[in-house]
Each structure stands twice: as structure tokens, then as C-alpha cells.
Amino acid sequence: MDERGDHDHDAMEYTPMVRGALGTAATTAASADTADTALVELPPALPPRVPRIASGMNQDGARPLSGEVKLPTRIHYATREGMLAQWLVAGALVMLSVGAGCPIGFSGAVLPQLQHPNSSIPTDGDTASWIVSMHSASTPIGTLLSGPLMDRLGRNRALQVSTPLLAAGWLVLGLAQNTAMLLVGRGMCGAAVGILAAPSQVLLGEMSEPRMRGILVGVPYVSYSIGILYVFLTGWLVSWQYVCALSAVPAVAAFVWLRCLPESPVWLVRQGRLKKAQETLDWLRGGAGSVQSKVEMDQLVSRAAAEKADNAGKNTSVWRLFLQPHVVKPMVIMNVYNLLQSLSGTFIIIFYATDLLEPVMPPNISAKLVAIFTAVVRLVMSGVGCALLQRVGRRPVAFVSAAGSAVFTAVLGLVVYYGWSGKDSYLVPILALLYVAMSSFGMFIMPGLMMSELLPTSVRGVASAATTSIFNIFLFGFSKAFPSLERLLGSAGFFWLFSVSSVLNLLWSFLFLPETNGRSLNEIEDYFLAGVWLWHRRPRRRPLSTVVEG
């Protein structure tokens, strides 16, 4: 059966609370090719003894949307079957993100081969900077497309669109006979990564329950690290043409996996496909009849109905939505964080791993080998970071990551500037690995997590795409300017720039980054509806949400 029409065939009944939010309005499919409409109702979602909310953001001063109904945030967690379903979704994103990590690490792995005197494609420093930065230059094109794609086609289908483009980019790179073909292939891979970056985070955020969101949303960044390590190892062992062929494999495998998965329930509700949304939530939370899935369904429907009522008769253009305070706040927080993360060197150490490390390495230590070790450390520490996000929260992880990066890059700059590292000393590589460890377990994974959690549902697709575009514009400028900045600042100056940026990142996180661990997406959205910017000025009278039996 075509799932576009599945919402039109089963009449079901909403709970009284949600029925009050919806009034007498009929829920209709938003898909352009679905002409028939029907009143769609859900079965009773709450047991006779209904948990009540002891406190919430709305009671603490946030402005609720018109007609919003506050429903219980949490009845119980998903069953083992539901957790397995969420991990199956994450598995597909792991495979896709491994494929996305390969072009990120490509330049760091392959530039030494291309710059070799016997290279089939002669590459000088300026050409190398274009090969590096072309990925970031084309990524905004993909991210600008990803917003409309994921809002119109769905999060899953937007991801499926990216995989053939990524595989084709690797094909062009592998067959390249000149610099122009290298740049075209890099551009295709960058655009594909741009298309998949935002939908992958949004899909995981919308399909995972609050207690698992931190670790699941961090999974793509762990997978990026796997892809970077994969391409570093293959670049060390085989020629760059074979690197390209091997790097296309994860993209093809991800496409097949994604075809087997359902669409995001949040997107399905907003398309009016309520039956399919309920089925997906049942699968993600542990089977048909799951109390948790029905409560979440009630929340999604009531939120969508409230936003529709709130926007009725208003100019709801994208630009007008972007100017709303609860959209502006997370956008500013995220984009400043991303700028400071870029300047802290988190990605520069990937793009220019060998070029950045070789001038400061003792002669008895291979810069290529240290670059591979940085990829191993990045993989391990990004996994540790995901686990810590779940256990200790977002803010402590962000603080320790930024502070550690600041300390180790400052010391590294001093060691390089004063020549304290002898010719046989391991001090420089150890400090470099410690810096990569600190930046990887927090700053490397935080942008994706913030994208999936902080942006409101009404603009999540477009806003996440815009944020990713801005981030990659920062990254393009910084990576293209690397050779000139290195000549201007020197190696020590570069490390001090990383240190200062990390300190500013720490201050920004302390002042503005909200703690979202264990919060539902609706609660996080309610926080930004409140009239506060500084985290320490948030309402403190009661916890964000407490479920009490009674």
C-alpha cells in the first residue's frame, strides 16, 4: 500500500485533551498528490490513572503557543525492542556518516601523494588549498538544498538523495586526470555531505527518546571519525585512486539500509499521515499499544495543531519565522559556537593533518603516522564524548573540551616557539594528540547535537540547513586561508589562535548553552520561548519537568 494514503483509511479517536486542542478541525494530508481528506482520530492514549505534570517551562514563564495543551513528558522508557529499533536507525546513519567522513579526511590523507614529485597530477601549495577547501565551498550548496528536501520529501528520503551524489563524486575523483577533475569530484562530495548533514541529525533527534538522544545524535560524529580514520589508513597503504574506490562503498551500503527504514514520525504528523506516524512510534518505542508512543503522538499532534492555530491568518513566510525570538536565540547560540569551533582548529587538524604537524615534528617521528594516530584518538574520544553527554550532560562536556583544548594548544605553541622539544623528544606529538582528544570529545560533536535539539520544529529543516551552510562558509574561508595564515603566524601562532578561540568557546558555552540532557524537544522549545538568553537567568523555581503519579 502507498503509505501516502494510509492516514485516510482508519478512523480513530483522540484523547479528550488533544481533541480540545484540535477543536473541530480535520487533519488533512499535506502531500501535494493526496487530494482526499478525512477526520483522523487516535485511540485513547492515556490509562485511566493519568500522570500529571508537576512543573514545566510554561509555568515558569515561557509563552505557550495558542491552544497548546501540556501533556505528560514521560510515562516510561522504550522497551528493549524499541531501543533496538532506535539503534537500527542509528546504524544506517553510522554507515552514511562513515561515507561522509571519508571526503572530510581525504585531503589530509592524499595531499602527500599529490604533492610528491612523481605525482600524476602536480600539486603546489595554492592548488592544495583549493583541493582542501573545495569540499567546504560546495557543502553550503548541499545544505541549502537539504532544508527544502527534508521538509518536502522527508528526512529519510533527503538522506537517500545524497548517497548517489556522494558515490558519483568518488567516481569522478578516482578517474581524475587533472586538477579540474579533482575539484569537480571534491565539489560533488562536498555537496552530498551538505545534503546529508542536517537531515541525519534531525532524523536521529526526532526518532530517539530523550534519555537516548545524546548518545544517538552523537553517533554520526563518531562515524565521521571512523570515516576519517578509514581514509587515513587507506591513504597510507594504497594509491589515492584506490582510496576513492574504497570510499564509495559506505555510501552505497547506506542507501540500501535507509530504504528499509521508516520516515520520521514528526514529519509524518506534519504531513497529516497520522496512522503511519503512530505505527513508526510504536516500532520505535516497543510495539503497538505502547503507552509512551501514544503519549508522544498526542504531544506531536497537539503541538502541530497549536502551531497551526497560532499561525492562522499570519504571514508565515520563512523569513518571518526566522525572526521569531525562539528561533533567533538558538540560531545565534549555534552559529557563534560553530565559528569559535572552526577557529579552534577542530577541522583544520583534519584537513591539513600532515602539513600542520610535519614542520613541528622531530625528525625521527613520521608526521603521517602521527596524523593516523590523531584519527584513532578522535574516534575513541568522540565515542567517549557521546557517552559522557548522556551521563553528565551537555554543558560539562562542552566546558572540559574547550578548556582542555585551550590549555594544550597554548602549551604546544610555547613548546614550538621556544624550541623546548629536542630532536628525539615525543613532547610535540603527545601534546598534539592530547589536543585532538580534548577537542574531539566535546567541540567536535556538539554542533550536530545542538542542531538536532535546539531548533524549533516549525523551522527545523530550513534552520538546520542554514546553520550548516554558515558553518561550512566559515570552514571554507579558514581552510583556504591556511597557507597564508601559516606564513603570517607561523606554527606557534597558529596553535595560539586555536587556544584563544577555545577560551572564547568556553566563555560562550558557559553563558548561553542550555542543558538539554533528558529534556523532550517540546521542553527545549519552551525554554527558548521564555524571555531569557543567559542560562544562569533561567527560571529556577522548579525543575523543567517532573512526572508525578496522581
For each residue, the residues with C-beta under 8 A, 3 or more apart:
1: 5 6
2: 5 6
3: 6 273 276
4: 29 31 33 34 273
5: 1 2 8 9 29 34 36
6: 1 2 3 9 10 273 275 276
7: 10 27 29 38 40 272 273 274 275 276
8: 5 29 34 36 37 38 40
9: 5 6 275
10: 6 7 40 275
11: 38 39 40 41
12: 40 41 42 43 274 275
13: 19 41 42 43 44
14: 18 19 22 41 42 45 298 301
15: 18 19 42 44 45 46 298
16: 19 20
17: 20 21 69 71 298 302
18: 14 15 21 22 42 45 69 71 298 301 302 305
19: 13 14 15 16 22 41
20: 16 17 23 69
21: 17 18 67 68 69 301 302 305 306
22: 14 18 19 25 27 301 302 305
23: 20 67
24:
25: 22 305 308
26: 37 38 39 40
27: 7 22 39 40 272 274 301
28: 37 38 272
29: 4 5 7 8 34 37 271 272 273
30: 270 271 272
31: 4 34 271 272 273
32:
33: 4
34: 4 5 8 29 31 272
35:
36: 5 8
37: 8 26 28 29
38: 7 8 11 26 28
39: 11 26 27
40: 7 8 10 11 12 26 27 272 274 275
41: 11 12 13 14 19
42: 12 13 14 15 18 45 274 278 294 297 298 301
43: 12 13 294
44: 13 15 294
45: 14 15 18 42 291 294 295 297 298
46: 15 50 72 291 294 295 298
47: 50 291
48:
49: 549
50: 46 47 72
51: 72 75 547 548 549 550
52: 72 547 548 550
53: 56 70 71 72 73 545 546 547 548
54: 542 546 547 548
55: 59 60 541 542 543 544 545 546
56: 53 59 60 70 73 523 526 544 545
57: 60 61 62 523 526 527 529 530 539 544 545
58: 62 63 64 68 70 526
59: 55 56 542
60: 55 56 57 530 539 541 542
61: 57 530 531 539
62: 57 58 526 527 529 530
63: 58 529 530 531
64: 58 68 70 306 526 529
65: 68 303 306 307 309 310 529
66: 306 309 310
67: 21 23 305 306 309 310
68: 21 58 64 65 302 303 306
69: 17 18 20 21 302 306
70: 53 56 58 64
71: 17 18 53 295 298 299 302
72: 46 50 51 52 53 75 295 547
73: 53 56 210 299 520 522 523 545 547
74: 77 210 292 520 545 547
75: 51 72 291 292 295 547
76: 291 292
77: 74 209 211 292
78: 81 82 83 85 86 209 212 284 285 286 290 292
79: 82 83 285 286 287 290
80: 83 84 286
81: 78 84 85 286 287
82: 78 79 85 86 209 283 284 285 286 287 290 292
83: 78 79 80 86 87 212 286
84: 80 81 87 88
85: 78 81 82 88 89 283 284 286
86: 78 82 83 89 90 207 208 209 212 216 284
87: 83 84 90 91 216
88: 84 85 91 92 261
89: 85 86 92 93 203 204 207 208 216 261 284
90: 86 87 93 94 204 208 216 219
91: 87 88 94 95 257
92: 88 89 95 96 254 257 258 260 261
93: 89 90 96 97 159 200 203 204 219 220 223
94: 90 91 97 98 219 220 222 223 226
95: 91 92 98 99 223 250 253 254 257
96: 92 93 99 100 159 162 163 196 200 220 223 250 251 254 257 258
97: 93 94 100 101 200 219 220 221 222 223 224 226 227
98: 94 95 101 102 223 224 226 227 230 250
99: 95 96 102 163 166 227 247 248 249 250 251 254
100: 96 97 103 104 166 192 193 196 197 220 223 224 227
101: 97 98 104 105 223 224 225 226 227 228 230 231
102: 98 99 105 106 170 227 228 230 231 247 250
103: 100 106 135 166 169 170 186 189 190 193 247
104: 100 101 135 193 224 227 228 347 350 351
105: 101 102 108 109 227 228 229 230 231 232 350 375
106: 102 103 109 110 135 173 186 189 231 235 243 247
107: 110 111 128 131 132 135 351 352
108: 105 111 228 232 350 351 352 353 354 371
109: 105 106 231 232 234 235 236 240 243 353 371
110: 106 107 113 114 231 235 240 243
111: 107 108 114 115 123 128 131 132 352 354 355
112: 115 116 235 354 368
113: 110 116 119 235 239 240
114: 110 111 119 121 123 128 131 240
115: 111 112 119 123 124 128
116: 112 113 119
117:
118:
119: 113 114 115 116 122 123
120: 177
121: 114 176 177 178 179 182
122: 119 127
123: 111 114 115 119 127 128 131 179
124: 115 127 128
125: 128 129 483
126: 129 130 483
127: 122 123 124 130 131 179
128: 107 111 114 115 123 124 125 131 132 355 483
129: 125 126 132 133 479 480 482 483
130: 126 127 133 134 179 183 480
131: 107 111 114 123 127 128 134 179 182 183 186
132: 107 111 128 129 135 351 352 479 480 482
133: 129 130 136 137 476 479 480
134: 130 131 137 138 183 186 187 190
135: 103 104 106 107 132 138 139 186 187 189 190 193
136: 133 139 190 472 473 475 476 479
137: 133 134 140 187 190 472 476 480
138: 134 135 141 142 186 187 188 189 190 191 194
139: 135 136 142 143 190 191 193 194 197 468 469 472 475 476
140: 137 143 144 194 468 469 470 472 473 476
141: 138 144 145 190 191 194
142: 138 139 145 146 162 190 191 192 193 194 195 196 197
143: 139 140 146 147 194 195 197 198 465 466 468 469 472
144: 140 141 147 194 465 466 469
145: 141 142 148 149 191 194 195 465
146: 142 143 149 150 158 162 194 195 196 197 198 199 461 464 465 468
147: 143 144 150 151 198 461 462 463 464 465 466
148: 145 151 152 461 462
149: 145 146 152 153 157 158 161 195 199
150: 146 147 153 154 155 158 198 199 202 267 461 465
151: 147 148 267 461 462
152: 148 149
153: 149 150 157 158 161
154: 150 157 158 263 264 267 268
155: 150 158 159 199 202 203 206 263 264 267
156: 159 160 199 203 258 261 262 263 264
157: 149 153 154 160 161 263
158: 146 149 150 153 154 155 161 162 195 196 199
159: 93 96 155 156 162 163 195 196 199 200 203 254 258
160: 156 157 163 255 258 259
161: 149 153 157 158 164 165 195
162: 96 142 146 158 159 165 166 192 193 195 196 199
163: 96 99 159 160 166 167 192 196 251 252 254 255 258
164: 161 167 168 251 255
165: 161 162 168 169 188 191 192 195
166: 99 100 103 162 163 169 170 188 189 192 193 196 248 251
167: 163 164 170 171 248 251 252
168: 164 165 171 172 188
169: 103 165 166 172 173 185 186 187 188 189 190 191 192
170: 102 103 166 167 173 174 185 189 244 245 247 248 251
171: 167 168 174 175 185 244 248
172: 168 169 175 176 181 184 185 188
173: 106 169 170 176 181 182 185 186 189 244
174: 170 171 185 241 244 245 248
175: 171 172 181
176: 121 172 173 181 182 185
177: 120 121 181
178: 121 181 182
179: 121 123 127 130 131 182 183
180: 183 184
181: 172 173 175 176 177 178 184 185
182: 121 131 173 176 178 179 185 186
183: 130 131 134 179 180 186 187
184: 172 180 181 187 188
185: 169 170 171 172 173 174 176 181 182 188 189 244
186: 103 106 131 134 135 138 169 173 182 183 189 190
187: 134 135 137 138 169 183 184 190 191
188: 138 165 166 168 169 172 184 185 191 192
189: 103 106 135 138 166 169 170 173 185 186 192 193
190: 103 134 135 136 137 138 139 141 142 169 186 187 193 194 472
191: 138 139 141 142 145 165 169 187 188 194 195
192: 100 142 162 163 165 166 169 188 189 195 196 251
193: 100 103 104 135 139 142 162 166 189 190 196 197
194: 138 139 140 141 142 143 144 145 146 190 191 197 468 469 472
195: 142 143 145 146 149 158 159 161 162 165 191 192 199
196: 96 100 142 146 158 159 162 163 166 192 193 199 200
197: 100 139 142 143 146 193 194 200 201 448 468
198: 143 146 147 150 201 202 451 461 464 465 467 468
199: 146 149 150 155 156 158 159 162 195 196 202 203 461
200: 93 96 97 159 196 197 203 204 220
201: 197 198 204 205 217 220 448 449 451 452 464
202: 150 155 198 199 205 206 264 451 452 460 461 464
203: 89 93 155 156 159 199 200 206 207 264
204: 89 90 93 200 201 207 208 213 216 217 219 220 452
205: 201 202 208 213 217 451 452 453 521
206: 155 202 203 264 265 266 267 452 521
207: 86 89 203 204 264 265 280 284
208: 86 89 90 204 205 212 213 216 217 284
209: 77 78 82 86 212 213 284 285 292
210: 73 74 213 518 519 520
211: 77 390 518
212: 78 83 86 208 209 215 216 390
213: 204 205 208 209 210 216 217 452 453
214: 217 218 386 389 390 394 449 517
215: 212 218 219 386 387 389 390
216: 86 87 89 90 204 208 212 213 219
217: 201 204 205 208 213 214 220 448 449 452 453
218: 214 215 221 222 382 385 386 389 445 448 449
219: 90 93 94 97 204 215 216 222 223 386
220: 93 94 96 97 100 200 201 204 217 223 224 448
221: 97 218 224 225 382 386 444 445 448
222: 94 97 218 219 225 226 379 382 383 386 445
223: 93 94 95 96 97 98 100 101 219 220 226 227
224: 97 98 100 101 104 220 221 227 228 382
225: 101 221 222 228 229 375 378 379 382 383 440 444
226: 94 97 98 101 222 223 229 230 379
227: 97 98 99 100 101 102 104 105 223 224 230 231 247 250
228: 101 102 104 105 108 224 225 231 232 350 375 378 379
229: 105 225 226 232 233 372 375 376 378 379
230: 98 101 102 105 226 227 233 234 246 247
231: 101 102 105 106 109 110 227 228 234 235 243 247
232: 105 108 109 228 229 235 236 353 371 372 375
233: 229 230 236 237 372 375
234: 109 230 231 237 238 242 243 246 247
235: 106 109 110 112 113 231 232 238 240 243
236: 109 232 233 368 372
237: 233 234
238: 234 235 242 243 246
239: 113 242 243
240: 109 110 113 114 235 243 244
241: 174 244 245
242: 234 238 239 245 246
243: 106 109 110 231 234 235 238 239 240 246 247
244: 170 171 173 174 185 240 241 247 248
245: 170 174 241 242 248
246: 230 234 238 242 243 249
247: 99 102 103 106 170 227 230 231 234 243 244 250
248: 99 166 167 170 171 174 244 245 251 252
249: 99 246 252 253
250: 95 96 98 99 102 227 247 253 254
251: 96 99 163 164 166 167 170 192 248 254 255
252: 163 167 248 249 255 256
253: 95 249 250 256 257
254: 92 95 96 99 159 163 250 251 257 258
255: 160 163 164 251 252 258 259
256: 252 253 259 260
257: 91 92 95 96 253 254 260 261
258: 92 96 156 159 160 163 254 255 261
259: 160 255 256
260: 92 256 257
261: 88 89 92 156 257 258
262: 156 276 279 280 283
263: 154 155 156 157 267 268 276 280
264: 154 155 156 202 203 206 207 267 268 280
265: 206 207 268 269 277 278 280 281 284 296 297 300
266: 206 269 270 300 457
267: 150 151 154 155 206 263 264 270 271
268: 154 263 264 265 271 273 274 276 277 280
269: 265 266 272 273 274 277 297 300 301 304
270: 30 266 267 304 457
271: 29 30 31 267 268
272: 7 27 28 29 30 31 34 40 269
273: 3 4 6 7 29 31 268 269 276 277
274: 7 12 27 40 42 268 269 277 278 297 301
275: 6 7 9 10 12 40 278 279
276: 3 6 7 262 263 268 273 279 280
277: 265 268 269 273 274 280 281 297 300
278: 42 265 274 275 281 282 293 294 297
279: 262 275 276 282 283 288
280: 207 262 263 264 265 268 276 277 283 284
281: 265 277 278 284 285 290 293 294 296 297
282: 278 279 285 286 287 288 289 290 293
283: 82 85 262 279 280 287
284: 78 82 85 86 89 207 208 209 265 280 281 293
285: 78 79 82 209 281 282 290 292 293 296
286: 78 79 80 81 82 83 85 282 290 292 293
287: 79 81 82 282 283 290
288: 279 282
289: 282 294
290: 78 79 82 281 282 285 286 287 293 294
291: 45 46 47 75 76 294 295
292: 74 75 76 77 78 82 209 285 286 295 296
293: 278 281 282 284 285 286 290 296 297
294: 42 43 44 45 46 278 281 289 290 291 297 298
295: 45 46 71 72 75 291 292 298 299
296: 265 281 285 292 293 299 300
297: 42 45 265 269 274 277 278 281 293 294 300 301
298: 14 15 17 18 42 45 46 71 294 295 301 302
299: 71 73 295 296 302 303 520 522
300: 265 266 269 277 296 297 303 304
301: 14 18 21 22 27 42 269 274 297 298 304 305
302: 17 18 21 22 68 69 71 298 299 305 306
303: 65 68 299 300 306 307 457 522
304: 269 270 300 301 307 308
305: 18 21 22 25 67 301 302 308 309
306: 21 64 65 66 67 68 69 302 303 309 310
307: 65 303 304 310 311 457 458
308: 25 304 305 311 312
309: 65 66 67 305 306 312
310: 65 66 67 306 307 314
311: 307 308 314 316
312: 308 309
313:
314: 310 311 320
315: 320
316: 311 320 321
317: 320 321
318: 321 322 459 462
319: 322 323
320: 314 315 316 317 323 324
321: 316 317 318 324 327 458 459
322: 318 319 327 328 331 459 462 463
323: 319 320 327 328
324: 320 321 327 328
325: 328 329 528 529 531
326: 329 330 456 525 528 529
327: 321 322 323 324 330 331 455 456 459 463 528
328: 322 323 324 325 331 332
329: 325 326 332 333 528 533
330: 326 327 333 334 450 454 455 456 463 528
331: 322 327 328 334 335 455 463 466 467
332: 328 329 335 336
333: 329 330 336 337 450 454 508 512 513
334: 330 331 337 338 447 450 451 454 455 467
335: 331 332 338 339 467 470 471
336: 332 333 339 340 508 512
337: 333 334 340 341 446 447 450 505 508 509 513
338: 334 335 341 342 447 467 470 471 474
339: 335 336 342 343 471 474
340: 336 337 343 344 501 502 504 505 508
341: 337 338 344 346 443 444 446 447 501 505
342: 338 339 346 347 471 474 475 478
343: 339 340 478 497 498 501
344: 340 341 402 405 409 439 443 498 501 502 505
345: 348 349 409 435 439 494 495 497 498 501
346: 341 342 349 350 439 440 443 444
347: 104 342 350 351 475 479
348: 345 351 352 356 478 479 482
349: 345 346 352 353 356 374 432 435 436 439
350: 104 105 108 228 346 347 353 378
351: 104 107 108 132 347 348 479 482
352: 107 108 111 132 348 349 355 356 479 482
353: 108 109 232 349 350 356 357 367 371 374 375
354: 108 111 112 357 358 367 368 371
355: 111 128 352 358 482
356: 348 349 352 353 359 486 491 494
357: 353 354 360 361 367 370 371 429 432
358: 354 355 361 367
359: 356 491
360: 357 416 421 428 491
361: 357 358 365 366 367 370 428 429
362: 365 421 422 423 424 425 426 428
363: 423
364: 423 424
365: 361 362 369 370 426 429
366: 361 369 370
367: 353 354 357 358 361 370 371
368: 112 236 354 371 372
369: 365 366 372 373
370: 357 361 365 366 367 373 374 429 432 433
371: 108 109 232 353 354 357 367 368 374 375
372: 229 232 233 236 368 369 375 376
373: 369 370 376 377 429 433
374: 349 353 370 371 377 378 432 433 436
375: 105 225 228 229 232 233 353 371 372 378 379
376: 229 372 373 379 380
377: 373 374 380 381 433 436 437 440
378: 225 228 229 350 374 375 381 382 436 437 440 444
379: 222 225 226 228 229 375 376 382 383
380: 376 377 383 384 437
381: 377 378 384 385 436 437 438 440 441
382: 218 221 222 224 225 378 379 385 386 440 441 444 445
383: 222 225 379 380 386 387
384: 380 381 387 388 441
385: 218 381 382 388 389 397 401 440 441 442 444 445
386: 214 215 218 219 221 222 382 383 389 390 445
387: 215 383 384 390 391
388: 384 385 391 392 396 397 441
389: 214 215 218 385 386 392 393 394 397 445 449 517
390: 211 212 214 215 386 387 517
391: 387 388
392: 388 389 396 397 517
393: 389 396 397 515 517
394: 214 389 397 398 446 449 513 514 515 516 517
395: 398 399 509 510 513 515 535
396: 388 392 393 399 400
397: 385 388 389 392 393 394 400 401 441 442 446
398: 394 395 401 402 442 443 446 505 506 509 513
399: 395 396 402 403 506 509 510
400: 396 397 403 404 438 442
401: 385 397 398 404 405 438 439 441 442 443 446
402: 344 398 399 405 406 442 443 502 503 505 506 509
403: 399 400 406 407 438 502 506
404: 400 401 407 408 434 435 437 438 439
405: 344 401 402 408 409 435 438 439 443 498 499 502 505
406: 402 403 409 410 499 500 502 503 506
407: 403 404 410 411 438 499
408: 404 405 411 412 431 434 435 438
409: 344 345 405 406 412 413 435 495 496 498 499 502
410: 406 407 413 414 495 496 499
411: 407 408 414 415 431
412: 408 409 415 416 428 431 432 435 495
413: 409 410 416 417 492 493 494 495 496 499
414: 410 411 417 418 420 492
415: 411 412 418 419 420 421 427 428 431
416: 360 412 413 419 421 428 491 492 495
417: 413 414 490 492
418: 414 415
419: 415 416
420: 414 415 427
421: 360 362 415 416 425 427 428
422: 362 425
423: 362 363 364
424: 362 364
425: 362 421 422 428
426: 362 365 429 430
427: 415 420 421 430 431
428: 360 361 362 412 415 416 421 425 431 432
429: 357 361 365 370 373 426 432 433
430: 426 427 433 434
431: 408 411 412 415 427 428 434 435
432: 349 357 370 374 412 428 429 435 436
433: 370 373 374 377 429 430 436 437
434: 404 408 430 431 437 438
435: 345 349 404 405 408 409 412 431 432 438 439 498
436: 349 374 377 378 381 432 433 439 440
437: 377 378 380 381 404 433 434 440 441
438: 381 400 401 403 404 405 407 408 434 435 441 442
439: 344 345 346 349 401 404 405 435 436 442 443 444 502
440: 225 346 377 378 381 382 385 436 437 443 444 445
441: 381 382 384 385 388 397 401 437 438 444 445
442: 385 397 398 400 401 402 438 439 445 446
443: 341 344 346 398 401 402 405 439 440 446 502 505
444: 221 225 341 346 378 382 385 439 440 441
445: 218 221 222 382 385 386 389 440 441 442 448 449
446: 337 341 394 397 398 401 442 443 449 450
447: 334 337 338 341 450 451 471
448: 197 201 217 218 220 221 445 451 452
449: 201 214 217 218 389 394 445 446 452 453
450: 330 333 334 337 446 447 453 454 513
451: 198 201 202 205 334 447 448 454 455 464 467 468
452: 201 202 204 205 206 213 217 448 449 455 464
453: 205 213 217 449 450 516 519 521 524
454: 330 333 334 450 451 514 516 524 528
455: 327 330 331 334 451 452 459 460 463 464 467
456: 326 327 330 459 460 463 525 528
457: 266 270 303 307 460 521 525
458: 307 321
459: 318 321 322 327 455 456 462 463
460: 202 455 456 457 463 464
461: 146 147 148 150 151 198 199 202 464 465
462: 147 148 151 318 322 459 465 466
463: 147 322 327 330 331 455 456 459 460 466 467
464: 146 147 198 201 202 451 452 455 460 461 467 468
465: 143 144 145 146 147 150 198 461 462 468 469
466: 143 144 147 331 462 463 469 470
467: 198 331 334 335 338 451 455 463 464 470 471
468: 139 140 143 146 194 197 198 451 464 465 471 472
469: 139 140 143 144 194 465 466 472 473
470: 140 335 338 466 467 473 474
471: 335 338 339 342 447 467 468 474 475
472: 136 137 139 140 143 190 194 468 469 475 476
473: 136 140 469 470 476 477
474: 338 339 342 470 471 477 478
475: 136 139 342 347 471 472 478 479
476: 133 136 137 139 140 472 473 479 480
477: 473 474 480 481
478: 342 343 348 474 475 481 482
479: 129 132 133 136 347 348 351 352 475 476 482
480: 129 130 132 133 137 476 477
481: 477 478 484 485
482: 129 132 348 351 352 355 478 479 485 486
483: 125 126 128 129 486 487
484: 481 487 488
485: 481 482 488 489 494 497
486: 356 482 483 489 490 491 494
487: 483 484
488: 484 485 493
489: 485 486 492 493 494 496 497
490: 417 486 493 494
491: 356 359 360 416 486 494 495
492: 413 414 416 417 489 495 496
493: 413 488 489 490 496 497
494: 345 356 413 485 486 489 490 491 497 498
495: 345 409 410 412 413 416 491 492 498 499
496: 409 410 413 489 492 493 499 500
497: 343 345 485 489 493 494 500 501
498: 343 344 345 405 409 435 494 495 501 502
499: 405 406 407 409 410 413 495 496 502 503
500: 406 496 497 503 504
501: 340 341 343 344 345 497 498 504 505
502: 340 344 402 403 405 406 409 439 443 498 499 505 506
503: 402 406 499 500 506 507
504: 340 500 501 507 508
505: 337 340 341 344 398 402 405 443 501 502 508 509
506: 398 399 402 403 406 502 503 509 510
507: 503 504 510 511
508: 333 336 337 340 504 505 511 512 513
509: 337 395 398 399 402 505 506 512 513
510: 395 399 506 507 513 535
511: 507 508 534 535 536
512: 333 336 508 509 533 534 535
513: 333 337 394 395 398 450 508 509 510 535
514: 394 454 524 527 535 538
515: 393 394 395 535
516: 394 453 454 519 524
517: 214 389 390 392 393 394
518: 210 211
519: 210 453 516 523 524 527 544 545
520: 73 74 210 299 523 524 545
521: 205 206 453 457 524 525
522: 73 299 303 525 526
523: 56 57 73 519 520 526 527 544 545
524: 453 454 514 516 519 520 521 527 528
525: 326 456 457 521 522 528 529
526: 56 57 58 62 64 522 523 529 530
527: 57 62 514 519 523 524 530 538 544
528: 325 326 327 329 330 454 456 524 525
529: 57 62 63 64 65 325 326 525 526
530: 57 60 61 62 63 526 527 538 539
531: 61 63 325
532: 537 538 539
533: 329 512 537
534: 511 512 537 538
535: 395 510 511 512 513 514 515 538
536: 511
537: 532 533 534
538: 514 527 530 532 534 535
539: 57 60 61 530 532 542
540:
541: 55 60
542: 54 55 59 60 539 546
543: 55 546
544: 55 56 57 519 523 527
545: 53 55 56 57 73 74 519 520 523
546: 53 54 55 542 543
547: 51 52 53 54 72 73 74 75
548: 51 52 53 54
549: 49 51
550: 51 52
